[in-house]
Amino acid sequence: MPKQFDIPLMYQSPIIRTVKESRQILDPRKKDLTPSVLDFGTVRYLIPRHFGFCYGVQNAIDIAYRAVEQHRDKRIFLLSEMIHNPTVNEDLQRRGVKFLFHTDGSEIIPFDELTPDDIVIVPAFGTTIEIQKRLEAIGINPYAFDTTCPFVEKVWNRGAKLGKKGYSLVVHGKYQHEETRATFSHAAQDGPVVVVYNPEETHILAEIMTGKRPIEEFEQVFGHKCTPGFNPLEDLRRFGVINQTTMLASETREVMEILRQAAIERFGEANIDQHFADTSDTLCYATNENQGATLGLLEEEADLAIVVGGYNSSNTMHIVELLEGKFPTYHVRDAGEMLSTSEIRHFNQWDKEIKLTSDWFPTVENPLTVAITSGASCPDTLVDEVILKINDFVGGTRSIDEALAEYRED
């Protein structure tokens, strides 16, 4: 039986939850990626098969809120943002939880202010070996309230096994991201590690590895994100690829294949299993499902797409990246960013800034069709609020009960 999580009521959604529960009954094996249609008459929403809180996020919220509830007499700290969603993090801060670090790793509260009686919660991204040891030296067990995602730990465990067998590791991720910093730290205990950001960087690494580019280019591109002394000609004789779990699964597979082909070119196909480890089973199921559901949305027609999620959420940005290839797409943290039908405040990941866009709301013959989804760390209640805000913009909509009638059991 699936683990049951205690999620605060304020994150539980009456609209989206009803659609999700209905789909789960009709498609328990999660094979049908066709989006649901939530029809309010003058506006209809395309609801993907998978989105919102994943297993790891639910686990983190359950543990963190339980710690706050059960230890009101203690000071409680989070190493950094528990998940990349401002609504959740701000609520924890209102309950007295303080952050020790910014998401970039810079210190907010010095460790010398901590005492053995304090509680420190490890975020869903995990933490580095270095921070773990610093907390233990103070007398704090960093894993008493450990919200590290089990699928992140799965990546670490595979990396450790490979490292102990003499394999180096290539990490597909954003090297400054908390999860990648943690994964790098754990992997570096057992062997050489290098981080690649995307297929373009991977091609550079592959060409250095096969002698098509001078080895001097390695230091220029990868010198700041590898273990000391990493030598691609020596350390990529036996290696595997692991990833930051919030990266696009399809992109990680592409990274794996680029490096696998480079290994075949260098060592021959007959010997490939001795040089390249198959780690495809470490890819996060939730990332896979959300990506597949987003591709399902792309099979439909819509007037615009709204993606709800934190502006520093990697998996949310990947969803936006997929959708904006077909639809006018806006990444908002919540309904408050939709100021009016004339103006919307939204995040542009390419310019790395929050923008104010005018004339964003389409004028179409009824019904308006909106593809709507969210990142894995976004509460469904925020999606509900966006739906209700758009309904107000459009006007003349059916009631929530009428729209949900087909998704409720008789």
C-alpha positions as CSV (number, residue, x, y, z in Angstrom):
1,M,0.0,0.0,0.0
2,P,1.4,3.5,-0.9
3,K,2.7,5.5,2.0
4,Q,0.2,8.0,3.3
5,F,1.5,11.6,4.0
6,D,0.0,14.1,6.4
7,I,-0.2,17.2,4.2
8,P,-1.6,20.4,5.8
9,L,-5.1,21.2,4.8
10,M,-4.1,24.6,3.3
11,Y,-2.2,22.7,0.5
12,Q,-5.1,20.4,-0.3
13,S,-7.1,21.5,-3.3
14,P,-10.8,21.0,-3.9
15,I,-10.7,21.5,-7.7
16,I,-7.5,19.8,-8.9
17,R,-7.6,17.1,-6.2
18,T,-11.1,16.0,-7.6
19,V,-9.7,15.7,-11.1
20,K,-6.6,13.8,-10.0
21,E,-8.5,11.4,-7.8
22,S,-10.9,10.6,-10.7
23,R,-8.0,10.0,-13.1
24,Q,-6.4,7.7,-10.6
25,I,-9.5,5.6,-10.4
26,L,-9.9,5.4,-14.2
27,D,-6.2,5.0,-15.0
28,P,-4.5,3.4,-11.9
29,R,-1.6,2.2,-14.0
30,K,-0.9,5.8,-15.2
31,K,-0.7,4.8,-18.9
32,D,-3.1,7.4,-20.4
33,L,-1.3,10.7,-20.8
34,T,-4.2,12.5,-22.4
35,P,-5.0,15.6,-20.4
36,S,-8.4,16.0,-18.6
37,V,-10.7,18.8,-19.7
38,L,-12.2,20.9,-17.0
39,D,-15.0,22.8,-18.7
40,F,-16.3,26.0,-17.2
41,G,-18.3,26.9,-20.3
42,T,-16.6,30.2,-21.4
43,V,-13.2,28.8,-20.5
44,R,-11.9,25.2,-20.5
45,Y,-8.7,23.9,-18.9
46,L,-6.4,21.2,-20.1
47,I,-5.2,19.4,-16.9
48,P,-2.2,17.1,-17.4
49,R,-2.2,13.5,-16.1
50,H,0.7,14.2,-13.7
51,F,1.9,17.4,-12.0
52,G,2.2,19.0,-8.6
53,F,3.6,17.5,-5.4
54,C,5.7,14.4,-6.1
55,Y,6.5,11.7,-3.5
56,G,9.7,13.4,-2.4
57,V,8.0,16.7,-1.8
58,Q,5.1,15.2,0.1
59,N,7.6,13.3,2.2
60,A,9.5,16.5,3.0
61,I,6.4,18.5,3.9
62,D,5.1,15.7,6.1
63,I,8.5,15.5,8.0
64,A,9.0,19.3,8.3
65,Y,5.6,20.2,9.6
66,R,5.6,17.3,12.0
67,A,8.9,18.5,13.4
68,V,7.4,22.0,13.9
69,E,4.3,20.6,15.6
70,Q,6.1,18.2,17.9
71,H,9.0,20.5,19.0
72,R,7.5,23.8,19.8
73,D,9.9,24.2,22.6
74,K,13.0,24.0,20.4
75,R,14.6,26.2,17.8
76,I,14.2,24.7,14.3
77,F,16.3,25.5,11.3
78,L,16.3,24.5,7.7
79,L,19.6,24.2,6.0
80,S,18.1,26.2,3.1
81,E,14.7,26.2,1.2
82,M,13.1,22.9,1.9
83,I,11.7,22.8,-1.6
84,H,11.7,25.5,-4.3
85,N,8.3,26.9,-3.6
86,P,7.9,30.3,-1.8
87,T,4.4,29.6,-0.4
88,V,5.7,26.5,1.5
89,N,9.0,28.1,2.6
90,E,7.3,31.4,3.7
91,D,4.7,29.5,5.8
92,L,7.4,27.5,7.6
93,Q,9.2,30.8,8.3
94,R,6.0,32.2,9.8
95,R,5.9,29.2,12.1
96,G,9.4,30.1,13.4
97,V,11.6,28.1,11.2
98,K,14.8,29.9,10.2
99,F,17.1,29.2,7.2
100,L,20.8,28.7,7.7
101,F,21.8,29.2,4.0
102,H,20.6,30.9,0.8
103,T,20.0,28.5,-2.1
104,D,23.4,29.5,-3.6
105,G,25.1,28.2,-0.5
106,S,26.0,31.5,1.1
107,E,25.5,31.7,4.9
108,I,22.6,33.4,6.6
109,I,23.1,32.3,10.2
110,P,26.6,31.3,11.3
111,F,27.0,27.7,12.6
112,D,28.6,29.0,15.8
113,E,25.1,30.2,16.8
114,L,23.8,26.7,16.8
115,T,23.6,24.5,19.9
116,P,23.2,20.7,20.4
117,D,19.6,21.3,21.5
118,D,18.6,22.8,18.1
119,I,16.9,20.9,15.3
120,V,18.3,21.2,11.8
121,I,16.2,19.9,9.0
122,V,17.9,18.7,5.8
123,P,15.9,19.8,2.7
124,A,14.5,17.6,0.0
125,F,17.6,18.2,-2.1
126,G,19.9,16.6,0.5
127,T,23.1,18.2,1.8
128,T,26.9,17.8,1.4
129,I,29.2,15.6,3.4
130,E,31.0,18.8,4.6
131,I,27.8,20.3,6.1
132,Q,26.8,17.0,7.6
133,K,30.2,16.8,9.4
134,R,29.9,20.4,10.6
135,L,26.5,19.7,12.2
136,E,27.7,16.5,13.8
137,A,30.7,18.4,15.3
138,I,28.2,20.7,17.0
139,G,26.3,17.7,18.4
140,I,23.4,17.9,16.0
141,N,22.2,14.9,14.1
142,P,21.5,16.2,10.6
143,Y,19.3,13.2,9.8
144,A,17.0,13.3,12.8
145,F,14.6,15.1,10.5
146,D,15.9,14.3,7.1
147,T,13.6,15.3,4.2
148,T,16.1,14.2,1.5
149,C,14.1,12.8,-1.4
150,P,14.4,9.0,-1.6
151,F,15.0,9.2,-5.3
152,V,18.0,11.6,-4.7
153,E,19.3,9.0,-2.2
154,K,18.9,6.3,-4.9
155,V,21.2,8.3,-7.2
156,W,23.7,8.7,-4.3
157,N,23.6,5.0,-3.6
158,R,24.2,4.0,-7.2
159,G,27.0,6.6,-7.4
160,A,28.7,5.1,-4.3
161,K,28.5,1.6,-5.6
162,L,30.0,2.6,-9.0
163,G,32.8,4.7,-7.3
164,K,33.8,1.7,-5.1
165,K,34.1,-0.4,-8.2
166,G,36.5,2.1,-9.7
167,Y,34.1,4.1,-11.9
168,S,34.2,7.8,-12.3
169,L,30.9,9.8,-12.4
170,V,29.5,12.3,-14.8
171,V,26.6,14.3,-13.1
172,H,24.0,15.9,-15.4
173,G,22.8,18.9,-13.5
174,K,23.2,22.6,-12.7
175,Y,26.5,22.6,-10.7
176,Q,25.3,25.5,-8.4
177,H,22.0,23.8,-7.6
178,E,21.7,22.5,-4.0
179,E,20.9,18.9,-5.2
180,T,23.9,18.8,-7.6
181,R,26.2,20.2,-4.9
182,A,25.0,17.5,-2.5
183,T,25.3,14.7,-5.2
184,F,28.8,15.9,-6.2
185,S,29.9,15.9,-2.5
186,H,28.6,12.4,-1.9
187,A,30.0,11.0,-5.2
188,A,33.5,12.6,-4.7
189,Q,34.0,10.4,-1.6
190,D,34.5,7.4,-3.9
191,G,36.0,8.7,-7.1
192,P,36.5,11.4,-9.7
193,V,33.4,13.5,-10.6
194,V,32.6,16.1,-13.3
195,V,29.3,18.0,-13.9
196,V,27.8,18.6,-17.3
197,Y,24.9,21.0,-17.8
198,N,23.4,20.0,-21.1
199,P,24.0,18.0,-24.3
200,E,26.0,20.9,-25.8
201,E,28.5,20.7,-22.9
202,T,28.4,16.9,-23.1
203,H,29.5,17.0,-26.8
204,I,32.5,19.0,-25.7
205,L,33.4,16.5,-23.0
206,A,32.9,13.6,-25.5
207,E,35.2,15.3,-28.1
208,I,37.9,15.9,-25.5
209,M,37.5,12.3,-24.4
210,T,38.0,11.0,-28.0
211,G,40.8,13.4,-28.8
212,K,38.8,15.6,-31.2
213,R,39.4,18.6,-29.0
214,P,42.6,19.4,-27.1
215,I,42.6,18.4,-23.4
216,E,43.4,22.0,-22.5
217,E,39.7,22.8,-23.2
218,F,38.6,20.6,-20.3
219,E,40.0,23.1,-17.8
220,Q,38.3,26.0,-19.5
221,V,34.8,24.4,-19.6
222,F,34.8,22.0,-16.7
223,G,37.7,23.0,-14.4
224,H,35.3,24.8,-11.9
225,K,33.0,21.8,-11.6
226,C,35.1,18.7,-11.3
227,T,37.1,17.0,-8.5
228,P,40.7,18.2,-8.3
229,G,43.0,16.6,-10.9
230,F,40.2,15.2,-13.0
231,N,41.7,13.8,-16.2
232,P,39.1,13.0,-18.9
233,L,41.5,10.8,-20.8
234,E,42.1,8.6,-17.7
235,D,39.0,9.1,-15.6
236,L,36.6,8.4,-18.4
237,R,38.0,5.0,-19.1
238,R,35.3,3.6,-16.8
239,F,32.4,5.8,-15.9
240,G,28.6,6.2,-15.4
241,V,26.2,9.1,-15.6
242,I,23.9,10.1,-12.8
243,N,21.7,13.2,-12.6
244,Q,20.1,16.0,-10.7
245,T,16.6,14.4,-10.4
246,T,14.8,17.6,-11.6
247,M,16.5,17.7,-14.9
248,L,14.6,16.6,-18.0
249,A,14.8,12.8,-18.1
250,S,14.9,12.9,-21.9
251,E,17.9,15.2,-21.7
252,T,19.7,13.0,-19.2
253,R,19.1,10.1,-21.6
254,E,20.6,12.2,-24.4
255,V,23.7,13.0,-22.2
256,M,24.1,9.3,-21.5
257,E,23.9,8.4,-25.2
258,I,26.4,11.0,-26.3
259,L,28.9,9.7,-23.7
260,R,28.1,6.1,-24.5
261,Q,28.8,6.6,-28.2
262,A,32.1,8.4,-27.3
263,A,33.1,5.4,-25.2
264,I,32.2,3.0,-28.1
265,E,34.3,5.1,-30.4
266,R,37.2,5.0,-28.0
267,F,37.1,1.5,-26.7
268,G,34.9,-0.5,-29.2
269,E,31.3,-1.7,-28.9
270,A,32.3,-5.2,-27.9
271,N,33.9,-3.9,-24.7
272,I,31.4,-1.1,-23.9
273,D,30.0,-2.7,-20.8
274,Q,33.5,-2.6,-19.2
275,H,33.7,1.1,-19.8
276,F,30.2,2.6,-19.5
277,A,27.7,1.8,-16.7
278,D,24.0,1.7,-17.4
279,T,22.4,3.9,-14.8
280,S,19.1,4.7,-16.6
281,D,17.1,3.1,-13.8
282,T,18.1,5.9,-11.4
283,L,16.0,8.5,-13.4
284,C,13.3,9.9,-11.1
285,Y,9.9,8.4,-11.9
286,A,8.1,11.7,-11.0
287,T,10.3,13.7,-13.4
288,N,9.6,11.1,-16.1
289,E,5.8,11.1,-15.5
290,N,5.6,14.9,-15.4
291,Q,7.5,15.2,-18.6
292,G,5.3,12.6,-20.3
293,A,2.2,14.4,-19.1
294,T,3.5,17.7,-20.4
295,L,4.2,16.1,-23.8
296,G,0.6,14.9,-23.6
297,L,-0.5,18.6,-23.3
298,L,1.5,19.4,-26.4
299,E,-0.7,17.0,-28.4
300,E,-3.6,19.4,-27.7
301,E,-4.5,22.9,-28.9
302,A,-4.7,25.8,-26.4
303,D,-4.7,29.6,-26.5
304,L,-2.1,29.9,-23.8
305,A,-0.3,27.9,-21.1
306,I,0.2,28.8,-17.4
307,V,2.8,27.0,-15.3
308,V,2.7,27.6,-11.6
309,G,5.8,27.2,-9.5
310,G,8.7,28.8,-7.7
311,Y,11.0,30.9,-9.8
312,N,14.0,29.0,-8.7
313,S,12.4,25.6,-9.4
314,S,14.4,23.6,-11.9
315,N,11.7,21.1,-12.8
316,T,9.2,23.9,-13.2
317,M,11.5,25.7,-15.7
318,H,11.8,22.5,-17.7
319,I,8.0,22.2,-18.0
320,V,7.9,25.8,-19.2
321,E,10.7,25.1,-21.7
322,L,8.6,22.3,-23.2
323,L,5.3,24.2,-23.4
324,E,6.7,27.5,-24.7
325,G,7.7,25.7,-27.9
326,K,4.0,25.5,-28.9
327,F,1.9,27.9,-26.7
328,P,2.3,31.4,-25.4
329,T,3.5,30.3,-21.9
330,Y,3.7,32.2,-18.6
331,H,5.5,30.9,-15.5
332,V,3.9,32.5,-12.4
333,R,4.5,31.7,-8.7
334,D,0.8,32.2,-7.9
335,A,-2.4,33.9,-9.0
336,G,-1.2,37.2,-7.6
337,E,1.1,37.6,-10.5
338,M,-1.8,37.9,-12.9
339,L,-2.5,41.5,-12.2
340,S,-5.2,42.0,-14.8
341,T,-6.1,40.9,-18.4
342,S,-3.8,43.7,-19.4
343,E,-0.7,42.8,-17.3
344,I,1.0,39.7,-16.0
345,R,4.2,39.4,-13.9
346,H,6.1,36.2,-14.8
347,F,9.5,34.7,-14.8
348,N,11.6,34.5,-17.9
349,Q,14.3,31.8,-17.4
350,W,16.3,32.8,-20.4
351,D,16.8,36.4,-19.2
352,K,16.8,35.2,-15.6
353,E,14.4,38.0,-14.6
354,I,10.8,38.6,-13.6
355,K,9.1,40.5,-16.4
356,L,5.9,42.5,-16.7
357,T,4.1,41.7,-19.9
358,S,1.2,43.7,-21.3
359,D,-1.7,42.5,-23.5
360,W,-1.0,38.9,-22.5
361,F,-4.6,37.6,-22.1
362,P,-5.9,36.4,-25.5
363,T,-9.2,37.7,-26.9
364,V,-10.9,34.7,-28.5
365,E,-14.3,33.4,-29.3
366,N,-15.6,31.3,-26.4
367,P,-14.4,29.0,-25.1
368,L,-10.9,30.1,-24.1
369,T,-8.7,27.1,-23.8
370,V,-5.9,27.2,-21.2
371,A,-3.2,24.5,-20.6
372,I,-2.4,24.6,-16.9
373,T,0.1,22.7,-14.9
374,S,2.7,23.2,-12.1
375,G,6.1,22.1,-10.8
376,A,6.7,19.2,-8.5
377,S,7.0,21.5,-5.5
378,C,3.8,23.5,-6.1
379,P,0.7,23.0,-3.9
380,D,-2.4,22.2,-6.0
381,T,-4.2,25.0,-4.1
382,L,-2.1,27.5,-6.0
383,V,-3.3,26.0,-9.3
384,D,-6.9,26.2,-8.0
385,E,-6.4,29.9,-7.3
386,V,-5.1,30.6,-10.8
387,I,-8.1,28.8,-12.3
388,L,-10.5,30.9,-10.3
389,K,-8.6,34.1,-11.2
390,I,-8.8,33.3,-14.9
391,N,-12.5,32.5,-14.5
392,D,-13.0,36.0,-13.1
393,F,-11.2,37.5,-16.0
394,V,-13.4,35.6,-18.5
395,G,-16.7,35.9,-16.7
396,G,-19.9,34.0,-17.3
397,T,-18.4,30.7,-16.2
398,R,-20.2,27.6,-14.9
399,S,-20.0,26.9,-11.2
400,I,-17.3,24.7,-9.7
401,D,-19.8,22.0,-8.9
402,E,-21.0,21.9,-12.5
403,A,-17.5,21.8,-13.9
404,L,-16.5,19.0,-11.6
405,A,-19.7,16.9,-12.0
406,E,-18.2,14.5,-14.4
407,Y,-15.2,13.8,-12.1
408,R,-17.2,13.0,-9.0
409,E,-18.5,9.6,-8.1
410,D,-22.3,9.2,-8.3
